[in-house]
Amino acid sequence: MRGVLFVLLLGALTPAQSADEYAPIQPFLNEYCVKCHGGEKQKAEVRLDQFESISGALWSEIYDQIEHYDMPPEDEPQPSDADRKKLNQLVLKISQDDRYSISTGYRRLNRREYANTVRDLLGLKKGIFDPSGRIFKDEINDGFDTNGEKLIISNELLLEYLDSAEVSLRKALFSEDMVKPEVKKVTFHPGQLKGGSNRFTTINKQSTVLRESGNRVYGKDGVKEVKSAGRYKVTITAAGVDRNHYEKIVFPPQNGPVKMGVGGMLNGAMSEARSEKELQVVDLEDETFKTFEFEMWLEKGAYPFVVFVNGSRKPASSIRQAIRHKKLPKEAGRNMHGFRGPGVEVKHFSIEGPLDIEWPPASYQATFQMDEMPDFADPQTRSTALRNFITRAYRRPVADEEIADYQQYLDKQFTKTNNWQEAFIRTFAAVMGSNDFLYIKEEVGELKPYELASRLS
C-alpha cells in the first residue's frame, strides 16, 4: 500500500511545481531511512528526518546509495526497483538544485595555506623563511586541517597574522635605499672570533674552540654585520676535538657526534633561529676538519654565529665533581681556562652576499608586479602597485572604492614616515590582515571563476 501511494505521488508531479516537486522524497526517507538516520539515532552522523537541512553534497551521497542498492541495508525493507528509479531521478535533481546547496561559507586559511599564499604573493623562496612561523598551529580534526569550524580567529591570532605579514614584507622588500647591493665576501680570522665563555673557549693562533653547550662565537665588531638584508652564504671549516682528553671522566657528548649549529643574530638576539632547534645543525667528525656551506637570510645589521649544540651545559660543575671523586687533580678547578673537554674547533669562517644578484629581486617583482624598481615619486606608479597587490591578495578583481580606502591609508603612512617603502610595507600588511586575504569565501551555488581557482589552488 505504501509503495502504491509513493508511485501515485511520483506520477502526480509536474515540472512546473517548485519545491513541492520534491515532496515525495521525505515520505520515502521516513519509511526506509529515518530509523537509522533520524532524531534518535544518526549512523555515520547522518540525519535525514529534517529535509531542509540536507545539503547538496549529502543529496549526492543519497543518490549514490540508492543507485547502487547500498541503501536501505539488505536486512531492511526494500523499495521496488521502479520506486527506487523514480525517486532517484528526484534526488539527482535536488542534488543539483542551488536552492538546496549549502555554501562552505567563510573559512580561514590554515597555516600551510597561509605560508604558501604569502610566498606566492611576495616571491619568497621556500626554505629561507617560513611566513607561518609566528602563527599558532592549527587544530587537526580527524586528520584534516581544513575544517572551517575549527579554523576560527581570535584577537591574539589576528595580531600574529599582522606581525607575520609585516615580517614577511620586510623579508621581501629588504632594500631600504632601492639600490642594488654589492656582493662581498668577508673572511674572519679564525683565531680572533668574539663571544663565547671566557673560561670554556680556547683561542689559538689559527682557530677557536668552543667547549660548552650553547657557546656562540662570531666575527669581529665593525665588519661582522651585513650592510643589506638578503640571502648569504656562510662557509665554516670545523671538526670535533678532544673527545677523550680526560681518561677518567667523560664529558658530553658521550654518544654520537659533536654537533655544530649555525644561525643569525640581530641586536644580540637570535634572528632566524628563534630556538636552538631551528638552527642549521651538522655532525662533525672527530679530529677531521671538513668544510660546510650554509645559506641563510640575514636582516640588515645581523651577523652569523657558530654554536656548540650538544656539549656539556655545566663544565665547571662536572670538573668540581670529578675533583671530589679524585678523577681530576685540584689544579683543574683553579685553571678553568685550561679545560680541554670535547669541543667544536673552527679553522675557517667566512660570509658572502647578498646572493640576490637578480635586480630587481624576484620578491620585488612578485610584490609590485613590475620588471623595474618602482619609482614611488610617480603617483601613477604608486596607484598601479597598490591595485596590483590588492587584486592578487584578494584573489579577485577589486572595486575602486576598495582601492581608495587603502590609497588614503598609504598616504597617511607616508606622512608619518616620509618613506614610501615603509608606507607600502605598512599598507600591504593591513591588506594581508583583512578578511578578504585571510579567508576563503564561497557563495551558494556554482562557484565563480575566481572562487573555483581558489578552491583548486
NURO-749224 format. One record per residue (C-alpha): residue number from 1; residue in three letters; chain; x, y, z. Coordinates in nm, 4 decimals. Example, Ala and Ser with C-alpha at 12.3 -4.5 7.8 and 13.67 -1.06 7.14 Angstrom:
BEGIN
1  ALA  A  1.2300  -0.4500  0.7800
2  SER  A  1.3670  -0.1060  0.7140
REM end
This chain:
BEGIN
1  MET  A  0.0000  0.0000  0.0000
2  ARG  A  0.2803  0.2388  0.0899
3  GLY  A  0.4588  0.1616  -0.2388
4  VAL  A  0.1404  0.2303  -0.4356
5  LEU  A  0.0964  0.5630  -0.2567
6  PHE  A  0.4546  0.6516  -0.3316
7  VAL  A  0.4152  0.5751  -0.7044
8  LEU  A  0.0944  0.7768  -0.7189
9  LEU  A  0.2690  1.0723  -0.5602
10  LEU  A  0.5527  1.0494  -0.8091
11  GLY  A  0.3143  1.0240  -1.1005
12  ALA  A  0.1284  1.3329  -0.9868
13  LEU  A  0.4339  1.5583  -1.0155
14  THR  A  0.4754  1.8130  -1.2937
15  PRO  A  0.7890  2.0066  -1.3880
16  ALA  A  0.6126  2.3337  -1.3160
17  GLN  A  0.5933  2.2597  -0.9476
18  SER  A  0.8668  2.4318  -0.7431
19  ALA  A  0.9800  2.2897  -0.4087
20  ASP  A  0.6639  2.0733  -0.3990
21  GLU  A  0.8122  1.8595  -0.6750
22  TYR  A  1.0409  1.7066  -0.4129
23  ALA  A  0.7566  1.6306  -0.1702
24  PRO  A  0.7674  1.2500  -0.2212
25  ILE  A  1.1267  1.2308  -0.1077
26  GLN  A  1.0613  1.2843  0.2638
27  PRO  A  0.7967  1.0085  0.2960
28  PHE  A  1.0445  0.7720  0.1292
29  LEU  A  1.3199  0.8726  0.3693
30  ASN  A  1.0815  0.8393  0.6645
31  GLU  A  0.9896  0.4859  0.5614
32  TYR  A  1.3281  0.3480  0.4633
33  CYS  A  1.5983  0.5679  0.6203
34  VAL  A  1.4941  0.7609  0.9324
35  LYS  A  1.5028  0.4524  1.1533
36  CYS  A  1.8836  0.4684  1.1421
37  HIS  A  1.9275  0.8329  1.0409
38  GLY  A  1.6707  1.0247  1.2448
39  GLY  A  1.6341  1.2239  1.5630
40  GLU  A  1.7111  0.9320  1.7976
41  LYS  A  1.9878  0.7624  1.6015
42  GLN  A  2.2322  0.9026  1.3443
43  LYS  A  2.4511  0.6306  1.1999
44  ALA  A  2.7659  0.7734  1.0418
45  GLU  A  2.6474  1.1092  1.1838
46  VAL  A  2.3913  1.1383  0.9024
47  ARG  A  2.0416  1.2727  0.9771
48  LEU  A  1.7647  1.2569  0.7162
49  ASP  A  1.4460  1.3493  0.9046
50  GLN  A  1.4975  1.7250  0.8529
51  PHE  A  1.4553  1.7815  0.4802
52  GLU  A  1.5623  2.1461  0.4750
53  SER  A  1.8951  2.0760  0.6493
54  ILE  A  2.0197  1.8184  0.3982
55  SER  A  2.2996  1.9700  0.1904
56  GLY  A  2.3574  1.9297  -0.1808
57  ALA  A  2.6633  1.7148  -0.1082
58  LEU  A  2.4567  1.4807  0.1095
59  TRP  A  2.1856  1.4584  -0.1581
60  SER  A  2.4588  1.3430  -0.3966
61  GLU  A  2.5598  1.0761  -0.1455
62  ILE  A  2.1958  0.9666  -0.1048
63  TYR  A  2.1723  0.9324  -0.4828
64  ASP  A  2.4780  0.7048  -0.4929
65  GLN  A  2.3447  0.4912  -0.2070
66  ILE  A  2.0077  0.4410  -0.3771
67  GLU  A  2.1522  0.3955  -0.7266
68  HIS  A  2.3912  0.1210  -0.6112
69  TYR  A  2.1395  -0.0504  -0.3824
70  ASP  A  2.3519  0.0289  -0.0762
71  MET  A  2.0559  0.1903  0.0987
72  PRO  A  1.8455  0.0623  0.2656
73  PRO  A  2.0628  -0.2211  0.4062
74  GLU  A  1.9907  -0.5726  0.2805
75  ASP  A  1.8287  -0.6795  0.6101
76  GLU  A  1.5785  -0.3913  0.5977
77  PRO  A  1.2586  -0.3499  0.3886
78  GLN  A  1.3407  -0.2584  0.0281
79  PRO  A  1.1580  -0.0299  -0.2175
80  SER  A  1.0686  -0.1689  -0.5595
81  ASP  A  1.3047  -0.1091  -0.8493
82  ALA  A  1.0502  0.1234  -1.0078
83  ASP  A  1.0140  0.3272  -0.6887
84  ARG  A  1.3905  0.3390  -0.6469
85  LYS  A  1.4432  0.4615  -1.0036
86  LYS  A  1.1755  0.7315  -0.9921
87  LEU  A  1.2873  0.8541  -0.6537
88  ASN  A  1.6488  0.8737  -0.7630
89  GLN  A  1.5516  1.0970  -1.0534
90  LEU  A  1.4224  1.3460  -0.7976
91  VAL  A  1.7234  1.3036  -0.5672
92  LEU  A  1.9621  1.3675  -0.8561
93  LYS  A  1.7681  1.6796  -0.9484
94  ILE  A  1.7646  1.8181  -0.5950
95  SER  A  2.1389  1.7488  -0.5556
96  GLN  A  2.1936  1.9874  -0.8479
97  ASP  A  1.9430  2.2493  -0.7294
98  ASP  A  2.1106  2.5679  -0.5991
99  ARG  A  1.8219  2.6175  -0.3556
100  TYR  A  1.9406  2.3127  -0.1639
101  SER  A  2.3119  2.3803  -0.1840
102  ILE  A  2.4797  2.4825  0.1376
103  SER  A  2.7778  2.7117  0.0949
104  THR  A  3.1046  2.6276  0.2620
105  GLY  A  3.0853  2.9919  0.3748
106  TYR  A  3.3972  3.1637  0.5018
107  ARG  A  3.6981  2.9577  0.6018
108  ARG  A  4.0230  3.0971  0.7332
109  LEU  A  4.3447  2.9978  0.5595
110  ASN  A  4.5239  2.7395  0.7710
111  ARG  A  4.8957  2.7764  0.8466
112  ARG  A  5.0035  2.5673  0.5486
113  GLU  A  4.7803  2.7567  0.3075
114  TYR  A  4.8838  3.0883  0.4599
115  ALA  A  5.2554  3.0138  0.4181
116  ASN  A  5.2121  2.9074  0.0543
117  THR  A  4.9901  3.2072  -0.0245
118  VAL  A  5.2346  3.4568  0.1267
119  ARG  A  5.5310  3.3010  -0.0534
120  ASP  A  5.3497  3.3285  -0.3869
121  LEU  A  5.2268  3.6809  -0.3138
122  LEU  A  5.5694  3.8123  -0.2111
123  GLY  A  5.8007  3.5915  -0.4157
124  LEU  A  5.9719  3.4425  -0.1096
125  LYS  A  6.1743  3.1275  -0.1612
126  LYS  A  6.0793  2.8206  0.0379
127  GLY  A  6.3359  2.7089  0.2935
128  ILE  A  6.4786  3.0544  0.3621
129  PHE  A  6.1860  3.1885  0.5619
130  ASP  A  5.8582  3.0437  0.6940
131  PRO  A  5.5790  3.3079  0.6836
132  SER  A  5.3689  3.0997  0.9244
133  GLY  A  5.6434  3.0553  1.1834
134  ARG  A  5.4897  3.3149  1.4156
135  ILE  A  5.1365  3.1721  1.3992
136  PHE  A  4.9782  2.9173  1.6346
137  LYS  A  4.9467  2.5667  1.4953
138  ASP  A  4.6011  2.4725  1.3660
139  GLU  A  4.3805  2.2197  1.5393
140  ILE  A  4.3746  1.8927  1.3475
141  ASN  A  4.0293  1.7338  1.3205
142  ASP  A  4.0189  1.3668  1.2109
143  GLY  A  4.3483  1.4181  1.0283
144  PHE  A  4.2320  1.7285  0.8391
145  ASP  A  4.3488  2.0885  0.8866
146  THR  A  4.0788  2.2458  0.6659
147  ASN  A  3.7735  2.2134  0.8907
148  GLY  A  3.6063  2.5565  0.8810
149  GLU  A  3.4519  2.5096  1.2259
150  LYS  A  3.7984  2.4671  1.3766
151  LEU  A  3.9659  2.7452  1.1794
152  ILE  A  3.8367  3.0294  1.3933
153  ILE  A  4.0224  3.3529  1.4603
154  SER  A  4.0834  3.5466  1.7807
155  ASN  A  4.2289  3.8856  1.8632
156  GLU  A  4.5577  3.7209  1.9583
157  LEU  A  4.5698  3.5184  1.6367
158  LEU  A  4.4906  3.8283  1.4281
159  LEU  A  4.7837  4.0088  1.5908
160  GLU  A  5.0041  3.7124  1.4994
161  TYR  A  4.8868  3.7371  1.1386
162  LEU  A  4.9611  4.1100  1.1302
163  ASP  A  5.3060  4.0550  1.2808
164  SER  A  5.3778  3.7729  1.0365
165  ALA  A  5.2629  3.9880  0.7439
166  GLU  A  5.4944  4.2742  0.8358
167  VAL  A  5.7922  4.0445  0.8948
168  SER  A  5.7260  3.8689  0.5633
169  LEU  A  5.7042  4.2012  0.3798
170  ARG  A  6.0330  4.3179  0.5283
171  LYS  A  6.1901  3.9928  0.4066
172  ALA  A  6.0562  4.0598  0.0575
173  LEU  A  6.1190  4.4370  0.0427
174  PHE  A  6.4598  4.4346  0.2037
175  SER  A  6.6417  4.7079  0.0102
176  GLU  A  6.5752  5.0296  0.2001
177  ASP  A  6.7584  5.2535  -0.0465
178  MET  A  6.6244  5.0628  -0.3516
179  VAL  A  6.9806  5.0347  -0.4876
180  LYS  A  7.1386  4.7090  -0.5984
181  PRO  A  7.3748  4.5979  -0.3200
182  GLU  A  7.7301  4.4940  -0.3884
183  VAL  A  7.8175  4.1293  -0.3351
184  LYS  A  8.1047  4.0985  -0.0879
185  LYS  A  8.2914  3.8195  0.0863
186  VAL  A  8.4392  3.8680  0.4319
187  THR  A  8.6654  3.6103  0.5973
188  PHE  A  8.7034  3.6362  0.9737
189  HIS  A  9.0323  3.5410  1.1365
190  PRO  A  8.9541  3.2026  1.2998
191  GLY  A  9.1755  3.2809  1.5977
192  GLN  A  9.0107  3.6162  1.6715
193  LEU  A  8.6423  3.5269  1.6914
194  LYS  A  8.4335  3.7041  1.9529
195  GLY  A  8.1764  3.5832  2.2030
196  GLY  A  8.1718  3.2585  2.3935
197  SER  A  8.2559  3.1869  2.7540
198  ASN  A  8.5968  3.3142  2.8666
199  ARG  A  8.6572  3.0032  3.0715
200  PHE  A  8.5416  2.7475  2.8152
201  THR  A  8.6585  2.8963  2.4861
202  THR  A  9.0109  2.8189  2.3686
203  ILE  A  9.1670  3.0863  2.1443
204  ASN  A  9.4556  2.9604  1.9329
205  LYS  A  9.6528  3.1435  1.6659
206  GLN  A  9.4613  2.9856  1.3778
207  SER  A  9.1437  2.8530  1.5392
208  THR  A  8.8825  2.8953  1.8115
209  VAL  A  8.7469  2.6027  2.0133
210  LEU  A  8.4036  2.6067  2.1808
211  ARG  A  8.3849  2.3706  2.4788
212  GLU  A  8.0485  2.4484  2.6404
213  SER  A  7.6965  2.3770  2.5153
214  GLY  A  7.5300  2.6921  2.3834
215  ASN  A  7.8648  2.8683  2.3487
216  ARG  A  7.8497  3.1033  2.0455
217  VAL  A  8.1218  3.2875  1.8556
218  TYR  A  8.1057  3.5329  1.5638
219  GLY  A  8.3247  3.7728  1.3666
220  LYS  A  8.4930  4.0858  1.4934
221  ASP  A  8.2901  4.4012  1.5534
222  GLY  A  8.2789  4.6529  1.2703
223  VAL  A  8.2756  4.4054  0.9828
224  LYS  A  8.0551  4.1276  1.1153
225  GLU  A  7.7192  4.2995  1.0444
226  VAL  A  7.5782  4.2769  0.6935
227  LYS  A  7.5003  4.6065  0.5225
228  SER  A  7.1982  4.4844  0.3257
229  ALA  A  6.9268  4.2341  0.4086
230  GLY  A  6.9221  3.9253  0.1914
231  ARG  A  7.0425  3.5688  0.1462
232  TYR  A  7.4023  3.4990  0.2468
233  LYS  A  7.6355  3.2022  0.2184
234  VAL  A  7.8282  3.1166  0.5353
235  THR  A  8.1289  2.8859  0.4993
236  ILE  A  8.2817  2.7154  0.8025
237  THR  A  8.5623  2.4615  0.8382
238  ALA  A  8.5393  2.2735  1.1674
239  ALA  A  8.5921  1.9448  1.3499
240  GLY  A  8.5038  1.7820  1.6798
241  VAL  A  8.8083  1.7754  1.9065
242  ASP  A  8.9351  1.6468  2.2413
243  ARG  A  8.6675  1.3813  2.2797
244  ASN  A  8.8818  1.1677  2.5114
245  HIS  A  9.1314  1.4181  2.6505
246  TYR  A  9.0493  1.3171  3.0093
247  GLU  A  9.0872  0.9461  3.0680
248  LYS  A  8.8939  0.9233  3.3954
249  ILE  A  8.5966  1.1461  3.3110
250  VAL  A  8.3799  1.1642  3.0016
251  PHE  A  8.2147  1.4941  2.9109
252  PRO  A  7.9149  1.5259  2.6768
253  PRO  A  7.8522  1.4185  2.4158
254  GLN  A  7.9181  1.0690  2.5474
255  ASN  A  7.7444  0.9091  2.2480
256  GLY  A  7.7163  1.0250  1.8913
257  PRO  A  7.8997  1.3010  1.7064
258  VAL  A  7.9818  1.6539  1.8190
259  LYS  A  7.7152  1.8823  1.6720
260  MET  A  7.7754  2.2334  1.5395
261  GLY  A  7.4942  2.4809  1.4791
262  VAL  A  7.4892  2.7940  1.2640
263  GLY  A  7.2354  3.0766  1.2959
264  GLY  A  7.1848  3.4501  1.2619
265  MET  A  7.1812  3.7177  1.5309
266  LEU  A  7.0396  4.0701  1.5309
267  ASN  A  7.0976  4.3120  1.8200
268  GLY  A  7.2356  4.0305  2.0324
269  ALA  A  6.9346  3.8023  1.9820
270  MET  A  6.8967  3.5063  1.7512
271  SER  A  6.7293  3.6226  1.4295
272  GLU  A  6.6112  3.3380  1.2112
273  ALA  A  6.6938  3.0746  1.4731
274  ARG  A  6.4488  3.1661  1.7471
275  SER  A  6.5442  2.8482  1.9321
276  GLU  A  6.8354  2.6100  1.9033
277  LYS  A  6.6001  2.3550  1.7452
278  GLU  A  6.5732  2.5892  1.4455
279  LEU  A  6.9488  2.6162  1.3912
280  GLN  A  7.1122  2.4645  1.0883
281  VAL  A  7.2940  2.1769  1.2586
282  VAL  A  7.5624  1.9419  1.1228
283  ASP  A  7.7532  1.6471  1.2686
284  LEU  A  8.1316  1.6891  1.2967
285  GLU  A  8.3932  1.4175  1.2670
286  ASP  A  8.6419  1.3799  1.5493
287  GLU  A  8.9797  1.5354  1.4669
288  THR  A  8.8903  1.5573  1.0946
289  PHE  A  8.8242  1.9038  0.9561
290  LYS  A  8.5537  1.9454  0.6933
291  THR  A  8.4114  2.2499  0.5207
292  PHE  A  8.0375  2.3226  0.5369
293  GLU  A  7.8313  2.5812  0.3499
294  PHE  A  7.5077  2.7276  0.4871
295  GLU  A  7.2608  2.9595  0.3160
296  MET  A  7.0537  3.1867  0.5389
297  TRP  A  6.8571  3.5068  0.5431
298  LEU  A  7.0100  3.7918  0.7417
299  GLU  A  6.8497  4.1244  0.8252
300  LYS  A  7.0452  4.4458  0.7776
301  GLY  A  7.2815  4.4712  1.0770
302  ALA  A  7.2585  4.0985  1.1552
303  TYR  A  7.5501  3.8557  1.1541
304  PRO  A  7.6065  3.4778  1.1586
305  PHE  A  7.7311  3.2825  1.4567
306  VAL  A  7.8618  2.9327  1.5347
307  VAL  A  7.7406  2.7376  1.8388
308  PHE  A  7.8356  2.4115  2.0132
309  VAL  A  7.4989  2.2348  2.0291
310  ASN  A  7.5442  1.9211  2.2397
311  GLY  A  7.8372  1.9859  2.4715
312  SER  A  7.8404  1.9973  2.8489
313  ARG  A  7.5990  2.2579  2.9863
314  LYS  A  7.7845  2.2981  3.3157
315  PRO  A  8.1523  2.2064  3.2668
316  ALA  A  8.2534  2.3782  3.5911
317  SER  A  8.0147  2.1613  3.7962
318  SER  A  8.1399  1.8480  3.6211
319  ILE  A  8.5010  1.9446  3.6918
320  ARG  A  8.4350  2.0085  4.0612
321  GLN  A  8.2522  1.6778  4.0904
322  ALA  A  8.5414  1.4995  3.9202
323  ILE  A  8.7859  1.6644  4.1655
324  ARG  A  8.5772  1.5409  4.4610
325  HIS  A  8.5885  1.1897  4.3201
326  LYS  A  8.9643  1.2277  4.2566
327  LYS  A  8.9240  1.1817  3.8843
328  LEU  A  9.0903  1.5195  3.8221
329  PRO  A  9.3653  1.6995  4.0186
330  LYS  A  9.2738  2.0036  4.2286
331  GLU  A  9.4655  2.2230  3.9849
332  ALA  A  9.1901  2.1649  3.7287
333  GLY  A  8.9465  2.3648  3.9434
334  ARG  A  9.1833  2.6610  3.9639
335  ASN  A  9.2621  2.6623  3.5948
336  MET  A  8.9282  2.6549  3.4149
337  HIS  A  9.0925  2.8304  3.1209
338  GLY  A  9.2881  2.5151  3.0632
339  PHE  A  8.9763  2.2995  3.0283
340  ARG  A  9.0191  2.0504  2.7410
341  GLY  A  8.6773  1.8846  2.7238
342  PRO  A  8.5108  1.7992  2.3914
343  GLY  A  8.4616  2.0961  2.1627
344  VAL  A  8.3939  2.2448  1.8214
345  GLU  A  8.7141  2.3778  1.6649
346  VAL  A  8.6651  2.6385  1.3907
347  LYS  A  8.9509  2.6914  1.1434
348  HIS  A  8.7681  2.8934  0.8761
349  PHE  A  8.4689  3.1298  0.8988
350  SER  A  8.3504  3.3472  0.6098
351  ILE  A  8.0326  3.5105  0.4815
352  GLU  A  7.9425  3.6060  0.1242
353  GLY  A  7.6474  3.8008  -0.0118
354  PRO  A  7.3884  3.9154  -0.0557
355  LEU  A  7.3205  3.6425  -0.3086
356  ASP  A  7.0228  3.8140  -0.4732
357  ILE  A  7.2114  3.9111  -0.7860
358  GLU  A  6.8867  3.9376  -0.9826
359  TRP  A  6.7739  4.3001  -0.9945
360  PRO  A  6.5091  4.3871  -0.9160
361  PRO  A  6.4993  4.0881  -0.6794
362  ALA  A  6.2302  3.8289  -0.7507
363  SER  A  6.0489  3.9315  -0.4344
364  TYR  A  6.0148  4.2913  -0.5590
365  GLN  A  5.8944  4.1761  -0.8996
366  ALA  A  5.6335  3.9493  -0.7395
367  THR  A  5.5167  4.2008  -0.4786
368  PHE  A  5.4816  4.5002  -0.7095
369  GLN  A  5.4283  4.3080  -1.0363
370  MET  A  5.6869  4.5281  -1.2070
371  ASP  A  6.0023  4.4475  -1.4025
372  GLU  A  6.1865  4.7521  -1.2675
373  MET  A  6.2264  4.9021  -0.9245
374  PRO  A  5.9145  5.1176  -0.8764
375  ASP  A  5.9532  5.4934  -0.8823
376  PHE  A  5.7306  5.5862  -0.5892
377  ALA  A  5.7682  5.9556  -0.6647
378  ASP  A  5.5251  5.8930  -0.9519
379  PRO  A  5.1580  5.8857  -0.8304
380  GLN  A  5.0557  5.6547  -1.1164
381  THR  A  5.3254  5.4038  -1.0195
382  ARG  A  5.2014  5.4044  -0.6602
383  SER  A  4.8415  5.3571  -0.7740
384  THR  A  4.9336  5.0697  -1.0065
385  ALA  A  5.1454  4.8969  -0.7410
386  LEU  A  4.8630  4.9230  -0.4880
387  ARG  A  4.5977  4.7851  -0.7263
388  ASN  A  4.8249  4.5008  -0.8397
389  PHE  A  4.8935  4.3917  -0.4845
390  ILE  A  4.5363  4.4119  -0.3537
391  THR  A  4.3993  4.2247  -0.6573
392  ARG  A  4.6450  3.9386  -0.6040
393  ALA  A  4.5992  3.9390  -0.2254
394  TYR  A  4.2190  3.9271  -0.2529
395  ARG  A  4.2352  3.6656  -0.5304
396  ARG  A  3.9677  3.8537  -0.7266
397  PRO  A  3.9089  4.1886  -0.9045
398  VAL  A  3.8768  4.4803  -0.6631
399  ALA  A  3.6427  4.7784  -0.6761
400  ASP  A  3.7692  5.1351  -0.6997
401  GLU  A  3.6291  5.2185  -0.3561
402  GLU  A  3.8337  4.9354  -0.2035
403  ILE  A  4.1472  5.0761  -0.3631
404  ALA  A  4.0575  5.4283  -0.2461
405  ASP  A  4.0481  5.3252  0.1213
406  TYR  A  4.3963  5.1778  0.1051
407  GLN  A  4.5214  5.4726  -0.1018
408  GLN  A  4.4248  5.7037  0.1838
409  TYR  A  4.5933  5.4729  0.4332
410  LEU  A  4.9104  5.4647  0.2199
411  ASP  A  4.9235  5.8443  0.2050
412  LYS  A  4.8804  5.8684  0.5824
413  GLN  A  5.1660  5.6253  0.6405
414  PHE  A  5.3919  5.8274  0.4133
415  THR  A  5.3044  6.1425  0.6094
416  LYS  A  5.4136  5.9629  0.9263
417  THR  A  5.7336  5.8050  0.7918
418  ASN  A  5.8359  6.0217  0.4946
419  ASN  A  5.9388  5.6924  0.3316
420  TRP  A  5.7330  5.5339  0.0536
421  GLN  A  5.8810  5.1854  0.1014
422  GLU  A  5.7905  5.1892  0.4705
423  ALA  A  5.4444  5.3242  0.3850
424  PHE  A  5.3878  5.0397  0.1376
425  ILE  A  5.5043  4.7778  0.3904
426  ARG  A  5.2549  4.9051  0.6475
427  THR  A  4.9733  4.9303  0.3916
428  PHE  A  5.0368  4.5861  0.2439
429  ALA  A  5.0458  4.4412  0.5975
430  ALA  A  4.6990  4.5894  0.6542
431  VAL  A  4.5785  4.4261  0.3310
432  MET  A  4.7184  4.0911  0.4485
433  GLY  A  4.5365  4.1303  0.7797
434  SER  A  4.1965  4.1769  0.6136
435  ASN  A  3.9210  3.9161  0.5897
436  ASP  A  3.9469  3.9204  0.2110
437  PHE  A  4.3014  3.7879  0.2350
438  LEU  A  4.2794  3.5610  0.5397
439  TYR  A  3.9520  3.3932  0.4427
440  ILE  A  3.8385  3.1749  0.1556
441  LYS  A  3.4883  3.2904  0.0588
442  GLU  A  3.2388  3.0851  -0.1383
443  GLU  A  2.8770  3.1713  -0.2118
444  VAL  A  2.5838  2.9330  -0.2588
445  GLY  A  2.5578  2.7704  -0.5996
446  GLU  A  2.8046  2.7160  -0.8794
447  LEU  A  3.1461  2.8545  -0.7984
448  LYS  A  3.2503  3.1669  -0.9834
449  PRO  A  3.5804  3.1536  -1.1778
450  TYR  A  3.7890  3.3200  -0.9059
451  GLU  A  3.6281  3.1096  -0.6313
452  LEU  A  3.6909  2.7964  -0.8370
453  ALA  A  4.0546  2.8946  -0.8886
454  SER  A  4.0965  2.9450  -0.5125
455  ARG  A  3.9337  2.6090  -0.4421
456  LEU  A  4.1616  2.4299  -0.6907
457  SER  A  4.4756  2.6020  -0.5603
REM end
